[in-house]
């Protein structure tokens, strides 16, 4: 029984690490959704685009990419963030993104 446990332990650790990375990515995805919604409302109210970008970056990560488009009828905010596990800096990153649309206030 000890030999089987010793043989399975590395595989179990890899599965656990992958699950933790997935949980982290989902958490960042939810941050992006919330930040995109708040930023779309702020941009639709007429706040400056720099303030909107700062709002998103303070709610998610400083490295977040923010795309804001505003016209007479609609304001759209797209947020994307690269997620890399804290324990694996050499591993590839995963990009998560979210977008939100609000009616532009006049």
N, C-alpha and C positions, 0 to 999 in steps of 0.2 A: 504494500500500500504506500509506503514512503517513496519508493521509486516512481510510482505513477504520479504522485503528487509533485515530486521534484521535476518530472518531465512536463507536467501540465502548467506549472507555475509561470514560466515565461510567456506562454500563450495567453494565460489568464491576465497577466499584467498588460499585455498589448491590447487585449479587448477592453480592459478597464481604462487604459489611457485613451483609446479611441472614443469610448463612451463619454469620458470627461471632456474631450475636445468637442464632441458634438453638442454637449450641454452648453459649453462656452459659446459656440457659434450660434445656437438658438437664443441665448441670452443677449448677444450682440445684435441679432436680428430684431428682437423685441425693442431694444434701445433705438435702433434705426427707425422702426415704425413709429414709436412715440416721438422721436425727434423730428421726423418728417411731418407728422401731423401738426405739431406745435409750430414748426417753421412755416408751414403752408398758411396757417391762421395768421401768424405774425406778418408774413409777406403780403397776404391779402388785405390786411389792415393798412398797409402802406409803409411799414418799417423799411429802413434801408437794407439793401442786399447784404452789406457787410455785417449788420446786426443779425440778420437771419442766419448767415453762415456761422457767426460766433455762437449763436444760440444752439445750432446743431452740434458744433464741435464741443461745446460745454456739456451737452447731454449725451454724447457718444464718446468719441475719441478725437484727440487733436489732429490725427491723420485722416479724418473722414473727408471724403470727396462730396461736395455739395453742388448741385446744379439747380438753379432757381430760374424759372421762366414765368414772366408775368405779362399778361395782356389785359385788355379791358374787361374780359369776361372771366378768365380763369387764371389762377396761380398754381403752378406745379413745382413741387420740390422733390428732388431725387437725392437720396443719401446712399452712399456705399462705403463700406469699410472692409479692409483686409484683416482677416482673423488668423492669427498664428498661435499655436499653443505656447504657453509661457515656458513649458518644460522642453520644448523642441524647436529652438530657433532655426535649426537647419531644415526643418520640414517645410513643405510648400504651404502657402497660405490659402485660405478659402475666402472668396469675396461674397459678402452678404450685402443686400441692398433692399431699400424700401422706397416707395414714393407715395405722395399724398397730393390731393388736388382740393383747392378751396375756391369758392366764388370770390372774385375780386370786388372789394367794397369801393364804392365811388363816393 
